Amino acid sequence: MSDIQWSELQQRTLAQLKHWEINPRHSNDDVRERLRKSKAKFSQTQPILIGPDDEIYDGHQRVNAWLEEFGGGLEVRVLVCSRKLTTAERQELTIVHHAGAVGDWNLPVLEAWGKDEQVLEWGFDAAAMDWFEDKSIVYENENEIWDGMPEYEQENAINTDLSINVHFASDDDIKAFAELLEQNITPKTTYIWYPKQEKLNLKEYRCVDGK
């Protein structure tokens, strides 16, 4: 089988592009809205990858979002594969492009941007921002939240009483301490665990009747 090559940039209309019936990727309304806004503001930043018969190899979500906003007559830039990919090759290409193969986030650098609200609007996952406090939730009287809630005695199952305060004379001392523990410490850090504890995903838990 011949090597895979890609053409120079070409033009196609959205109506010409053919979707993949077993594409495992999908997007919700929020994602499609962000893709439409990105197209309107930045134009097309990446070409759509297609096969010799105009089948989409990469770019399904952009095509779907742009179809809703601009219609099938919109011309987009594409790269055309030199040959038709096998199903296995298309599957591999999909995973390689969308499974984090291009790198991970440097979260301390992202935090230092100071643009938490903006990056959330741009589509970043708040669950990954362990420093972020959602200030959009406001209660007029927080005491009312607990009205009618059951009361119980919580056992100290994780020995939280075993703690000490550590003081530092300089930022360099903080950095050295963080490196020693292999943990990230920022000016907003209020506590850490040693050894490091994995953050619980509270979505996996539910309340049950303890009777």
C-alpha positions in Angstrom: 0.0 0.0 0.0 1.4 3.4 -1.0 2.6 6.0 1.5 0.2 8.6 2.7 0.7 12.2 1.4 -1.4 15.3 1.6 -2.1 17.8 -1.1 -1.5 21.5 -1.1 -4.4 23.6 0.2 -7.6 23.2 -1.8 -11.1 24.6 -1.6 -14.4 22.7 -1.1 -17.9 23.8 -0.1 -19.3 22.3 3.0 -22.0 20.6 1.0 -19.4 18.6 -0.9 -17.9 17.0 2.2 -19.1 13.5 3.2 -19.4 12.5 6.8 -18.2 9.2 8.4 -21.1 7.1 9.7 -19.1 5.5 12.4 -17.3 8.7 13.6 -17.1 8.3 17.4 -16.7 12.1 18.0 -19.7 14.3 18.8 -20.3 17.8 20.2 -23.0 19.6 22.2 -24.7 22.9 21.6 -22.0 24.8 23.6 -19.1 23.3 21.6 -20.8 24.1 18.3 -21.5 27.6 19.4 -17.8 28.1 20.3 -16.8 26.7 16.9 -19.1 29.1 15.1 -17.8 32.1 17.1 -14.2 31.0 16.4 -14.9 30.8 12.7 -16.5 34.2 12.7 -13.6 35.8 14.7 -10.5 34.0 13.6 -11.6 32.6 10.2 -10.5 29.0 9.5 -7.3 28.3 11.5 -6.9 24.6 10.4 -7.7 22.8 7.2 -10.2 20.0 7.0 -8.6 16.7 6.2 -10.5 14.7 3.5 -10.1 11.7 1.3 -10.0 11.5 -2.5 -13.8 11.2 -2.6 -14.3 14.2 -0.3 -15.0 12.1 2.7 -14.1 13.8 6.0 -11.1 12.4 7.8 -10.7 15.1 10.4 -13.0 18.1 11.1 -16.5 16.7 11.5 -17.4 18.9 14.4 -16.3 22.1 12.6 -18.2 21.1 9.5 -21.4 20.4 11.5 -21.2 23.7 13.4 -20.4 25.8 10.3 -23.2 24.1 8.3 -25.7 25.3 10.9 -24.4 28.9 10.9 -23.2 29.4 7.3 -24.9 26.8 5.1 -23.6 24.3 2.6 -22.3 26.9 0.2 -19.5 28.0 2.5 -16.1 27.4 1.0 -13.4 25.9 3.3 -9.8 25.0 3.0 -9.0 21.3 2.8 -6.0 18.9 2.5 -6.7 15.9 0.3 -5.2 12.5 1.1 -3.2 10.9 -1.7 -5.2 7.7 -1.3 -8.3 6.4 0.4 -7.6 5.4 4.0 -8.6 2.1 5.3 -11.1 2.0 8.2 -8.3 1.0 10.6 -6.2 4.0 9.4 -9.2 6.4 9.8 -9.8 5.1 13.3 -6.1 5.6 14.2 -6.1 9.1 12.8 -9.1 10.0 14.8 -7.6 8.8 18.1 -4.2 10.4 17.4 -5.8 13.8 16.7 -8.2 13.8 19.7 -6.7 11.8 22.5 -4.3 14.3 23.9 -1.4 13.1 21.8 -0.1 16.6 21.2 0.7 17.4 24.8 -0.8 18.1 28.2 -1.7 21.4 29.9 0.8 23.1 32.1 -1.8 24.1 34.7 0.4 26.5 36.8 1.1 28.5 33.7 -2.6 28.5 32.8 -3.5 29.6 36.3 -0.9 32.4 36.0 -2.8 33.8 33.0 -5.4 35.1 35.4 -8.2 34.5 32.9 -10.2 31.8 34.6 -13.6 33.0 33.4 -12.4 33.5 29.9 -10.8 30.1 29.5 -14.0 28.5 30.7 -15.9 30.4 28.1 -13.5 29.3 25.5 -14.2 25.7 26.4 -11.7 24.6 29.0 -12.9 22.0 31.5 -13.5 23.5 35.0 -12.9 20.1 36.6 -9.2 20.4 35.6 -8.9 23.8 37.3 -8.5 22.7 40.9 -7.7 26.3 41.9 -10.8 27.8 40.4 -13.7 29.0 42.6 -17.0 29.5 40.8 -18.2 32.9 41.9 -21.3 32.8 39.8 -23.1 30.9 42.6 -24.5 33.4 45.0 -26.8 32.7 48.0 -28.7 35.4 49.7 -28.7 33.5 53.0 -26.3 30.6 53.1 -27.9 29.3 56.4 -31.1 28.6 54.5 -29.3 26.1 52.3 -29.1 23.7 55.3 -32.8 23.9 56.3 -34.3 20.4 56.4 -30.9 18.7 55.8 -30.2 15.6 57.9 -27.7 15.9 60.7 -25.1 13.2 61.5 -21.7 12.8 63.2 -18.9 12.5 60.6 -16.2 10.2 61.7 -12.6 11.4 61.1 -11.9 8.7 58.6 -8.8 10.3 57.1 -7.0 11.7 60.2 -7.3 15.3 59.2 -6.2 16.2 62.8 -2.7 15.1 61.9 -1.5 18.4 60.4 1.1 21.1 61.0 1.7 24.6 59.8 4.8 25.2 57.7 6.3 28.7 57.4 8.6 29.9 54.6 11.1 32.7 54.6 11.1 33.2 50.8 9.6 32.2 47.5 12.7 30.1 46.8 12.0 28.1 50.0 8.4 27.4 48.8 9.7 26.2 45.4 12.2 23.9 47.0 9.6 22.5 49.4 7.2 21.9 46.4 9.9 20.1 44.5 10.7 18.0 47.5 7.1 16.9 47.8 6.6 16.7 44.1 3.5 18.8 44.4 2.4 22.1 42.9 2.2 25.1 45.4 0.9 28.5 44.3 0.1 31.7 46.1 -3.5 30.5 46.3 -2.7 27.1 47.8 -4.3 26.8 51.3 -3.4 23.2 52.0 -1.7 20.1 50.5 -1.6 16.4 51.4 1.4 14.3 52.0 1.6 11.9 50.3 -0.4 13.5 47.5 -4.0 12.5 47.5 -6.0 12.0 44.3 -8.8 14.5 43.9 -12.2 12.8 44.4 -14.7 13.0 41.5 -17.8 13.8 43.5 -20.0 13.0 40.4 -19.3 9.3 41.0 -20.9 9.5 44.5 -24.5 9.7 45.5 -26.5 10.1 48.7 -28.2 7.0 50.2 -30.5 6.4 53.1 -28.3 5.3 56.0 -31.0 3.5 57.9 
